[in-house]
Amino acid sequence: MNDVDVGKQIQQMVRFIQQEAQEKASEISVAAEEDFNIEKLQLVESEKRKIRQEYERKQKQVDIRRKIEYSMELNAARIKVLQAQEDIVGEMKENASKTLVRVTKDTNVYRKILKSLIVQSLLRLRESSVVLRCREADRVHVEPVLEAAKKEYAEKLKVNLPKIIIDGKVHLPPQRLNDAAHGPACSGGVVLASQDGKIVCDNTLDTRVDVCFRQKLPEIRKKLYAQQVSQ
């Protein structure tokens, strides 16, 4: 083999090696491109998951915040309703007290009420001797009904007439002249106590109103609630 043939053979080998190198480089390039695309997709999906998770987290926070705000608004509305009910009940009670004050100005009616209150107090105490306290201005109404009250009590229990001592030193406070006035006040009625002061029956008109409203409060609230629902 001469030099020319050797040179041709070497050139063929070089071309073959170059072709193989190009094919190998092409394969590596394709594989690298595929790996890059796969990794890129994985990164994109990973970021998408992070974005979705962040969105869900923020959405949950928004939902929780909305629920909290709704709950707070609902509680505030309930408090306003309850306060409005309390205001109405307070106004009703105040009107009832004012009505009682007008009743005390009718001598005949007021004396009948005082007699009933005294009898009721005696029945609760069941003492043979009691002390009676009233407003200083009410003494002129209490004294005329004492005997009738004692007789009614004695007849009901079939006992001797009780002894009732009107306290001349300690009086119940006078009625409140206006809404701006402060301090203790009494719209009328009586307070009876045993001689030793251990048993006391508060039968003032104010106490009777308080007791009545406590007993009727569930019914009053029910009616107020029913009115609000119908509206």
Buried (B, 14 or more C-beta within 10 A) or exposed (E): EEEEEEEEEEEEEEEEEEEEEEEEEEEEEEEEEEEEEEEEEEEEEEEEEEEEEEEEEEEEEEEEEEEEEEEEEEEEEEEEEEEEBEEBBEEBBEEBBEEBEEBBEEEEEBBEBBBBBBBBBBEEBEBEEBBBBBBEEBBEBBEEBBEBBBEBBBEEEEEEEBEBEBBEEEBBEBBBEEEEEEEEBBBBBBBBBBEEEEBBBBBBBBBBBBEEBEEEEEEBBEEBEEEEEEE
